[in-house]
Amino acid sequence: MSTLKVNTIRHTGASSDAVTLATDGTCTAKITNNLSNRNLIINGACNVAQRSTSAVTDDSYRTVDRFALGYGGIDEHPTQERHALTSSDTGPWEKGFRHSFHVTNGNQTNGFGASDFFNIKYIVEAQDMASSGWNYTSASSYITLSFWVKSSVAQNFYGYIKSQDGTFKHYAFETGSLSANTWTKITKTIPGHADITFNNDNGQGLIVELIHYTGTTESGSVTLNQWATFNGSLRTPDQASTWWTTNDATIEVTGVQLEVSDHATDFEHRSYGDELLKCKRYFSMHSNLGTNTALSDGFSWSANEVDFMYTFPVEMRATPSIYQVTGADYFKIQGNSLATYVDGNWTLQYASKFATSHYASSDASRTAGDSFHITFNNAAARLGYNAEL
């Protein structure tokens, strides 16, 4: 038997080593495959959209779970949606992606103002960063951010990541010039820094702004690909106004992955069911299936107050607030040969990360102690729970 003795192994056309061997017999290898549980981004393929799968003209978390749209200084509201990809979406389609987080700009008739801004943002929970395996205080330990992006306007865009504990640290990057209506994969490998801190708790850990489009109020002389103490007035270099001043310009992202590695591996495709449960830690939709679908069983606390209990499918990140869309006769209360309705809002009581009770006013009197079924009585009715970062 013979022994092959080498220090490294590299392809003839590669610029770096694929395998590095140490004197103690161990090796470090760049392996591209579907290793599980390495993507720190939940719903990076944009498949889950509990709040809405259609276009919504609003900011914050409104469509694709865990991804938020931010904007300000606008003349007309941008629109966000979960967008269905097709085989014409060359690049991500062949890699198994079927949805994107898609934004359509409004008509910003007054031009690119100094305080105008627009961003696509994701926030990683602090304890997920603290326990990720990234030695984030070491400049020789790396995380790699990768994602697909497409803009209807040819332009260079900027983004950044920001640590949210201790002294806020900030690392800005650019996409490079994107060709119009062409998907491009962006990969950024980022070292640690001695001043980075992540608490082992359920607060904000790392803000990832994939796209940060801003006027001069938040831009200026910023060095790319380098950690610096965060300055809210210097988030990115100054930017061209082309995308912002193009009416109904679009930009979309998918395949977002953040991993502890010095290179990007294949995207970790998780099942819809797995991603949905992960999303429900931050937002849990009770139901939005429309008319004559079950909400819960309940009881009359008094003649005009109806109550019900609900246990969340997973422990939520924090005690949630209620998310609801209500209106006249949106919820039907039926039992003991009597149908009444809830026309207004539900209020949470005795809420925790695990379960909550609700109460609301019935639009007509019932007998205290009555039990009944509660159903959705309007396709527009919504009831959910929000514990987003």
C-alpha positions, -999 to 999 in steps of 0.1 A, spaced: 0 0 0 13 35 -9 7 69 6 1 101 -13 17 130 6 6 166 -3 -1 198 15 -30 209 -7 -52 199 -36 -63 224 -62 -80 222 -96 -57 233 -125 -81 262 -133 -88 272 -97 -74 302 -78 -76 286 -44 -71 252 -28 -100 228 -26 -84 207 2 -58 218 27 -41 191 48 -26 198 83 3 180 100 -20 164 125 -38 145 98 -69 167 96 -80 186 65 -101 216 55 -122 212 24 -144 234 3 -174 212 -2 -204 223 -22 -235 202 -14 -267 203 6 -254 201 42 -284 208 64 -290 235 90 -263 259 78 -285 287 64 -291 313 91 -318 329 69 -353 316 73 -375 315 42 -346 325 19 -363 310 -11 -393 333 -4 -419 304 -5 -438 313 27 -461 343 26 -486 340 55 -499 375 54 -505 378 17 -494 362 -15 -506 392 -35 -492 426 -40 -495 450 -10 -489 487 -11 -473 491 23 -440 488 41 -427 465 69 -436 428 70 -466 424 46 -460 395 22 -429 372 22 -423 360 57 -392 373 75 -384 399 48 -394 435 54 -396 465 30 -387 499 43 -390 532 26 -394 570 33 -395 603 16 -418 589 -12 -442 606 -36 -460 573 -42 -459 541 -22 -439 512 -36 -456 478 -38 -442 445 -24 -453 410 -32 -443 373 -34 -436 369 -70 -439 336 -89 -408 328 -110 -410 310 -143 -386 292 -166 -377 325 -181 -360 335 -148 -327 321 -160 -304 315 -131 -325 309 -100 -351 288 -118 -326 261 -127 -315 261 -90 -350 253 -78 -363 287 -69 -400 293 -76 -406 326 -57 -390 360 -50 -395 390 -29 -405 415 -55 -408 453 -51 -423 478 -76 -414 514 -72 -440 541 -72 -437 572 -93 -413 594 -74 -421 626 -94 -401 649 -72 -368 631 -78 -343 616 -55 -345 636 -23 -317 637 3 -339 619 29 -355 594 5 -347 557 12 -357 522 3 -345 489 16 -350 451 16 -342 439 51 -338 407 71 -330 404 108 -313 374 124 -321 367 160 -291 374 184 -289 339 199 -288 324 164 -257 344 156 -241 338 190 -245 300 186 -239 298 149 -203 286 151 -189 318 136 -159 331 157 -172 366 150 -144 384 170 -117 368 148 -107 384 115 -98 349 102 -133 335 107 -159 341 80 -196 342 72 -207 343 36 -239 360 23 -252 350 -10 -284 359 -29 -299 363 -64 -310 398 -75 -327 413 -106 -334 449 -113 -354 464 -142 -329 492 -143 -292 487 -150 -274 501 -119 -250 493 -90 -267 488 -57 -254 488 -21 -262 469 10 -248 463 44 -249 441 75 -250 455 110 -244 439 144 -270 450 170 -254 443 203 -225 461 221 -209 487 198 -229 486 166 -206 475 137 -214 480 101 -201 463 69 -211 478 35 -209 461 2 -221 466 -34 -237 443 -60 -216 457 -88 -234 470 -120 -264 449 -127 -277 444 -162 -313 453 -166 -338 425 -162 -311 399 -157 -307 377 -126 -272 380 -110 -259 360 -80 -242 381 -54 -217 365 -30 -200 384 -1 -175 367 23 -172 387 55 -146 383 82 -152 387 119 -141 418 139 -128 422 175 -156 446 184 -186 425 173 -209 413 200 -240 391 199 -260 385 230 -273 350 236 -310 362 237 -340 366 215 -333 402 205 -320 416 172 -286 401 163 -276 409 128 -295 432 104 -290 422 67 -300 449 43 -297 432 9 -305 465 -9 -302 499 8 -311 527 -16 -308 561 0 -303 598 -6 -274 618 8 -289 619 44 -277 583 49 -248 581 23 -214 596 18 -177 586 22 -180 549 31 -153 523 26 -168 491 12 -159 456 24 -146 468 57 -161 469 93 -166 503 108 -185 516 138 -221 522 126 -230 558 116 -266 563 106 -256 591 83 -230 570 65 -245 537 56 -234 534 20 -215 554 -6 -235 580 -25 -258 564 -51 -270 571 -86 -307 581 -87 -315 561 -118 -337 533 -102 -355 557 -79 -365 582 -106 -377 555 -130 -414 551 -127 -425 516 -117 -390 503 -116 -387 468 -101 -362 449 -80 -365 414 -66 -344 389 -46 -344 352 -38 -321 325 -27 -308 344 3 -283 324 23 -261 334 53 -237 307 64 -206 302 85 -181 296 57 -154 314 37 -172 306 5 -208 301 -7 -222 266 -9 -253 254 -27 -285 269 -14 -301 249 14 -335 241 1 -358 232 30 -393 218 27 -422 242 27 -434 226 60 -401 231 77 -398 268 66 -434 275 76 -428 263 112 -396 283 114 -415 314 102 -443 309 128 -418 317 156 -420 353 143 -455 355 128 -483 329 130 -514 333 109 -544 316 127 -563 313 95 -570 333 63 -589 307 43 -621 327 39 -658 323 46 -671 294 66 -637 282 79 -632 274 115 -615 298 140 -622 281 174 -647 270 199 -655 296 226 -678 306 253 -698 337 265 -680 353 295 -710 376 298 -740 386 277 -719 407 253 -684 393 256 -672 362 237 -639 345 245 -617 317 231 -582 302 238 -555 294 213 -522 276 216 -495 286 191 -481 258 169 -445 266 180 -431 288 208 -430 323 195 -399 345 198 -417 368 223 -452 374 236 -469 385 204 -492 413 195 -523 406 175 -526 410 137 -561 413 125 -583 425 97 -618 430 110 -652 445 99 -689 441 101 -699 404 105 -663 393 98 -666 366 126 -696 345 132 -706 332 167 -730 302 164 -744 279 191 -774 272 212 -796 280 182 -783 316 180 -760 333 155 -744 366 164 -713 384 151 -681 401 161 -679 434 142 -648 449 158 -614 439 171 -603 410 192 -581 418 223 -555 394 237 -554 386 274 -532 362 295 -509 360 264 -474 343 265 -450 329 240 -470 297 241 -507 306 241 -532 333 245 -569 340 253 -590 365 232 -621 384 239 -644 406 218 -679 421 219 -708 402 203 -731 425 183 -761 410 201 -767 396 235 -760 359 243 -765 339 275 -735 339 298 -718 305 298 -730 296 263 -706 276 242 -703 280 205 -683 277 173 -665 307 159 -660 309 122 -646 333 97 -675 350 79 -657 371 53 -629 363 29 -611 395 40 -610 385 77 -575 379 92 -563 369 126 -526 363 134 -499 369 159 -468 390 155 -435 386 173 -411 400 146 -378 414 154 
